[in-house]
Amino acid sequence: MIENRRLKVIMEVQQQMLLSNFDLKLFMNTICDRMCLLTEADGSTIEMLAGDEMVYAAVSGTLQPHIGIRLNKNGSLSGLCVTKKDILYSPDTQLDDRVNKEACMKVGARSMVCVPLFESSNAVGVLKVISGRPDAFSSRHIETLQLLSLALGSELGKQVNYDDKIRILNDYEQLLVQLRAEIERREKLEHELIQLTERDILTGLLNRRGFSVRIQSWINRAGQGEGIFGVFYLDLNKFKQCNDTYGHEVGDLVLVEFANRIRHVIRESDLVARVGGDEFVVAVWMQNDYDGLMQVAKRLIEQLEESPMRIKELQLPMTTSIGCTLWTEDKTELDLMRAADQAMYLAKSSGTNRIAVNGELIRG
């Protein structure tokens, strides 16, 4: 029979199961501490089955320095205990071929008892007590461990399941963090790719593709009665001569400066693109149709007339030619670009800093 003191300890352990609040580490450490009291063992451990290994998941007494130790399931009394699903007792490990003698010497186990812990019918681990003395455990000790293991095995299985669920949940949350980071990385990469395909590398303006995508939206808006816009086609007069005289590096800086001067005239919500070597297109929403078209064109001319471009140590008095057209119903992007381009060539053929609208020279 089990005396009252042992029953009291068992009851305390069962109470600790409830108080552990599914803290697996606290739960197992509590068991190990009580095992030493119940059996007068020198050390106690809960070994969890992990693949082909038995792992010291919780320890007490002389086994405390050995937390985390791993033993091969095969060739150990713990592994045999899990396999046979039965309590095994080794009165003297030095004379027992079932044990891992090297491991027993390392932890100071001259005698030991292994009790399987079950979840349903599956062995999930082993409760083991050791002593530095041979024949340290009696049938009463084994009976006590057997009684307690029935309660502990089921509870341990619940704890393991809960811990696994928490681990899976944590892994899932970590995966979500990684997925968010990957989505952000891909969105950034997609944005960069769009910038590369829709932006002019030299000036940072839209390129022909980028302008085409946006002007289609403008045409749809205008077609729904949201307003009217004008398109301006510009190029730099005698740009090739500038390139030939001062080199492509200076020529590139001239294009950048021209782009900046265009930006000073238009609003951030308007469109400006470099569509060729020295050819630029601007689209601006108008409030008063033709007069608004002329005001923008004149301001673009003024940006070049006011002062020469200062490129390195050079003073370059660059000029432009501008062709303009207004959107009217049923005009396509191609219609707008063709009309503005033809007007620009008319302006260009008539001198410098000239403006033409729909085949009519305005400033001569």
N, C-alpha and C positions, 0 to 999 in steps of 0.2 A: 504493500500500500504506500501511497505517497503521503508524507507527513504534511501537516498544516503549513509549515514554512514554505515548502516547495509549491503547494497550491497557491499560496499568497503571491509568490513571485510570478507564477504563471498568470494569475489574474492581473498583476501589475503590467506584465508584458502585453496582455490583451488590451488593457486600458491604453497603453502607449500606442498600440496600433491605431486606435481612434484619435488620439491626440496628435499623432504624427501628421494628420491632415494631408496625406498623400505626398509627404516629403520622403522620397525613397531612401535617401542617404540617412536621414534621422531615424527612419523606421528600422533599417538594417543595423545601424550602430546600436540602437536600443536592444535589439534581439541579441547581438553578440555580447553586450555587457551583461545581460541577464543570464546567458548561457554559462558564463564563468561562475556566477553565483549558484546556479542550479546544480552544477555538476562538479564544482570545485576544480574546474579545469584551469590550466595555466594560460591557455589562450583559446579564442573562439573566432571562427570566420564564417561568413556566407560566401560561398563560391558560386558564381553565376556561370551557366553554360554559355559559351560564346563560340559557336562553330565547333572546332575540334579542340578547344581549350577550356580549361576551368580557370576563372579569374577571381582573385580575392577582391570582392566588391566591398566588403565591410569586415573590420577586424576589431579584436579587443585583446587585452592582456599582453602576453609575450609576442603575439602575432602583429601588434600595431606597426612595427617597422616594415612589415611586408605587404602593406596595402598595395593592390594593383598587380601583385605577382601573378604570373600565368604559368599553368601547368598543362602539359599535354594530356588530353583526356585519356588517351591510351597509356597504360603503364602507371596509372595512379589509382589510389583507392577511391578518390572522389569520382573520377570518371567511371570506374566500375560500379560505384554506387548508383550513379545516374542511369547507367546501362541496365543494371539488374533491377533498378527501382526498389531497392531493399536497403535496410540498415546494415552497415558493415562495421565490424569492430576489429581493430588490430591491437591485441594486447602487447605485442612487442614488434615494433616496425623493423628492428634489425634482423628479425627472423621471418619476416613476412615478405614473400615474393610478389604480393599483389601491389605493394606500395612503391612509390618513387623514393628509394632510399636516400638519394642525394638531396632531394627536396626536404625530406624528413629531418635529415641532419642539419640542414641549413636553418630550419625554423625551430629546431629543438623538440621535435615530436617523437617521443619514444613509444607512446601509445596514443591511439586516437579512435574517435567514433565518427562515422559519417552517416548523416540522415538525409534521405532525399526529400526535396521540397517539390510539391506538385501544384500545377494549375490544371484542374480537371484531371486527365490521365497523363498529362505530359510533365516530365521532370524539367523544372526550370532552374534548378540549382541544388546546392548541397549545404546543409548546416553541419559544421565540423567543429568538434572540440578536441584539444590536444593536451597532453601532459608530458613533462620531461621524465616521468617515471613510467616504467612498464606496469601493466596491469592496474592502471590508475582508475579505471571506470568499472563500476559494478553493473549488474543487471538492473538495479534500481535506477542508476543514472541513465541507462539506455532506455528504460521504460519511460522515464521523465521526458527525455528528448523525443521519443516516439509520440508521446501524447501531445507535446507542444507542437511538433512538426505538422500534425494534422491541421491545426489552426493556422500555423504560420505559412504553410505552403499555399493555401488558398488566398490568404491575404497578400502574400508576396506576389502571387500571380496578378492580382488586381493592381498592386503597386507598379509592377513591371509594365502592365498594359497602359496604365495611366502615364507613366514616365515615357513610354514609347509614343503615346499620343501627343504629349507635350513636345517631345523631340521632333516628331513629324510636323507639328504645328509651327515650331520654331524654324524648322527647315523650310517649310512652306512660306513663312514670313520672309525668311532670308532670300528665298527664290523670287518672291515678289519684288523685294528691293533690287535684286539683280536684274529682273525683267524691266523694272522701271528705268534703271540705269541704262539698260540696253536699248529701250525704246527712245530715251532721251538722246543716246549716242546716235541711233539711227536717224532720228529726226534732225539732229544737228548735221549729220552727214548728208541727209537728203537736202537740207537747206543749202549746204555748201555746194552740192552738186547742181542744184537749181541756179545758185549764184554763178557757177562756172558756165552753165549752159545758157543763161539769160543775161549775163553781165559782160561788158567789155572789160578785159583785164587791165588795159592801160588806163582808162579814164574812170572806171567804176560805174559808168552809165549803163543803161540797158543796151543790149545789142539788138540786132534785127529781130531775133526770135522773141526776146523778152518784150520788145515793143509790140510785136504782132499779137502776143497773148493778151496784153493789156488793152490794146486799141479795140480788139473785138468786144471786150466788155463795155468800153465807152460807146461803141456803135449800138450795142443792145440797149444801153441806158438812154441814149439819145432817141432811139426808135420808140421808146416807151414814154417820150415826152419829158424827160428829166432835164433837158437843156440842149445847147448846141455847142460844138467845139470847133476850133480851127487847127489845122496842121501846117507846120512850117518846115521847109526843107532848106538847109543851109550848107554851104561849103566855104572853105578858106581859099581866097584868091591867091594864086601864085604859090601854093603850098609846095608843089613839086620843086620849084625853083629854090625855095627855102631849104628843103631837104638836100638838094644837090649842092647848095652853097655851104651850109653849116653842118651837114651830117644828120643821120637819123636820130641821134640822141637829142639834139636840139629840136628836130622835127617832132619827136614824141612829147617833149616838154611844151611845145607850142599847142599841140592837140589837148594836152591836159589843161593848159591855161584857157584855151577856148571853151572847153567843157565847163570850167569853173565860172567863166563869165556868163555863159548861158544860164547856169544855176542861179546866178544873182538876179536874173530877170524874172524867172518863172517861180511859181509857188511849189512847195514840196509835194503837193497833191497832183501837180501836172506831170506830164511825161517828157522825158528827154532821152534820146538814144543816139549812139554812134553806129551808123549803119554801113559805113564804108571807110576808106582810108581817111579822108578829111570831110566826110559827109555826115551831117547830124540831122535828126528829125525831132521836132518838138510838137507836143499836142497840148492845147490849153482850152479849158472851158471858158466860154464867152458869155458876157451879160448883155452886150449890145451888138452882136453880130459883126458887121463889116468894120465899124469904128473900133471895136475891141481888137479885131484882127490887126488893124493898122497900128494901134498903140503898142501891141506886143512886138510887132516887127520892127518898129522904130526904136524901141528900147534895146532890142538885140543889136541893131546897127550902132546905137550910141555906145554900147559897151566896148566896141572896137575903135570908134572914132575918138573917144575921150582921151585915151592914152595908149602908147605903143606897149607891146608885150616886153617885159623885162625877163629875158631868158639868159641865165648866167651873166656875162658882162655885156650882152647884146641888147640893143633897143630895136625891137622889130615892129614896124607899123603895119600890122596885118589888117586885111579887109575881108569882107564877106559878101555873099550874094544870097538873097532869101526869096524863096518861092512859097506862096501861101494859097490855101484853099479852105473854104468852110464846108463842114459836113452838111449835106442836105439829104433828105429822105431817100432811101434805097441806095445810097452810096456805099460801096464796099471798101474794105481796107485797100485793095489794089487800086480802086478808083481814086481814093484820096492820095495815095503815094504817087501815083502817076501824074495827077494834076499838079501837086506841089513840086514834084521833080521837074516837070516841064516848065513851070513858072520860074523855078530857080535858074534853069539854063537860059531863059529869056532875060532874066535880070543880069546874069553873068555876062551875056553877050553885049550888054548895054553899058558896061563899066564896072566900077567898084562900089560897094556899099549900096547896092540897088535893091529894090523890092518890086516883085511882080505878083499879081493875084489873078489866077485863072486865065493866064495868057495875056494879061494887060499889064504893061509896065506902069508902075505907080510913081517911082522916084527915079528921076533921070538927071 
